[in-house]
Amino acid sequence: MIIGVDYYPEQCDRTLWEHDIITMAQTGVKVVRLGEFSWSRLEPREGDYDFEWLDEIMKLCASAGLGIIMGIPTNCPPLWLYESYPDIVRIGEDGKPVQTGVRGHRCINSPVFIQHARRITTQIVRRYNANRSIVAWQIDNELEAYPCTCPACRDKFRAWLLDKYADVEMINKAFGNVVWSGEYNNASQIQPPTAYPKAWQNPALCLEWYRFCNDSIINYVKEIAITIRRECPKAVLTTNTCFSSNTPDFYRLFGELDFVSYDNYPPIRMPEDKQQPYSHAFYLDLMRGVREQKFWVMEQLSGPTGSWSPMSPAPQPGQLKGYSLQAFAHGADAVIHFRWRTALTGAEMFWHGIFDHSGKPNRRFTEFSDLCRIAGRLGMLEHTEIVSDIALLYSPESSYALDIQPQTAGFSYMEQLRRFHYAFSKYGANIDIVYPGTDLSKYKLVVAPSLFVNKRAVTENLYRFVINGGTLVLTCRTGVKDEHNNCIMDDLPTVFKELVGAEISEYDPIGDIKRTMRDFSGSEYPCLEWCDILQPTSARAYSEYTDGFYTGCPAVTMNRYCSGVTYYVGTISTQEFYDGFASNLMTQTKIPKLKGLPQGVEVTTRTNGKEEFIFFFNNSEETAEISLPKSMYSLISATGKDHLVLAPFETDIVRK
Ligand code: GAL
């Protein structure tokens, strides 16, 4: 378990470097990320390179025994590049050039930009390709599925569509452009759907634009990856990612790279409503599922956040350490903290690192030091993995399509996934979050909320899973769209009708109106946002509506299909419903449950095939007590324990 820090030597005085690097090593830091935004220091003028400062800091790292993650600094091209080649600037959604002097302000489709990005990459890698301290290379920073609308991007988008559809006639047909006289006569009429609110644009065009933006970043990453590998064939490559309004398709992006990295900023303030799914374990599980492998946290919360937003509260005692151990529990191999020193200058000066502006040891540094000590004791977890019986399916395309056409007030694709995740985690289950097309045969239970945009391969995958004896959960707004993001002319849930054993005779997009349902055991739950009115063909009702014009109609159904079972949840409900439903599903599928876990306590199990190690993380502001079924060895205290008392945000790890 590796602890690291993000360090920006170019942003602080040189006299601090040696002291910083030695302190890092003494504290237990193992790796440092360098270089990420430093192009203007590496190449102050075109073709005039200065690596002397980077050589120096890298030497200091090497002599302190620190590994290096080398950043490829293409996110922030220097201003001289814009002056010489003004066309490389990104054009924002408003059609205006993004102001230089910020970051991410380059068009990644610009051939001129790519040429220069490859040039600086070649220089860096050629210089350091034999450097044994480098453990990985990070390409760029937080690549998003950007809507750049410069002339090069427009041309490329048109060519991309023609390549896919052969001619504009086919595009017109696929997009249904006859609506509002939107038919193209020629490709030059095709415009990216950015200048106007997405709600007014053709959803088919929007989805293709999203796919094009993804292809653009993937091509860009490929270009840089090829450039790095040409100079250093054994280079280990990644890019750091996050969720945003332009979240990329992680599955495709990381297909080009060696491992996944995630920037992890969990919530500091606990929600007042304890039922709200707030745990970042959801995102950590999702990141582990991207390549179905362990991943790195490349940036980890270390202090109050803020700068472009009002500052957050300071991380509470225990959160800094607790959230890093939570990331380990969910499959991170390394947690790199953002950042060692808080910036004194620049737009991010109030996004705090471990040290405040003074640079003096503080409460957070003490906690960080303790984390490093603990990480040093966890060597025996190195070859352990997380094995899950339950998978949640995350579809980037359905997520995007539901973002651009939110079905009713309050309806959220991600929120549904999070509620299911939170429910299963209350029973101590390991949960994978994976691509809908992946091999599902190792799971007992698969939950696929709102698969809105259908792909034949995914549909077949889900049928196969149930035919072979799996238990599947589908929810409302499944099977609505074809792969062009157009509605399918059939009764819902269209391609899934047989599996579900029911048809939806009508739906009621209730938005903020509240309805109620009662399940087979007599428990009542609210129905929110959406109500599908189900007519079973072979399914049985699991719960029925108790009001509205569909009183007595099934809201949730259960259908046996071949050797498996499909549940269909035709509505959205509160967390209590998902908790009870998850418990029943786990009983039905014989997935072990931990009962009576205190509120907020998260349990994750890692195994090496012979032994199991259980993480107990108290993700709450109250002390939690847990009785273990027998005495177990604690890796944290190096003693046997049959009872755990966890302070807020404290973790214990026991060997079963
Ligand atoms: C991340 C980004 C970092 C830094 C951090 C805190 O999104 O990768 O460079 O900006 O946020 O603001």
Boltz pocket constraint, residues with backbone or C-beta under 6 A from the ligand:
constraints:
  - pocket:
      binder: B
      contacts: [[A, 141], [A, 142], [A, 242], [A, 263], [A, 299], [A, 306], [A, 338], [A, 348], [A, 351]]
      max_distance: 6.0
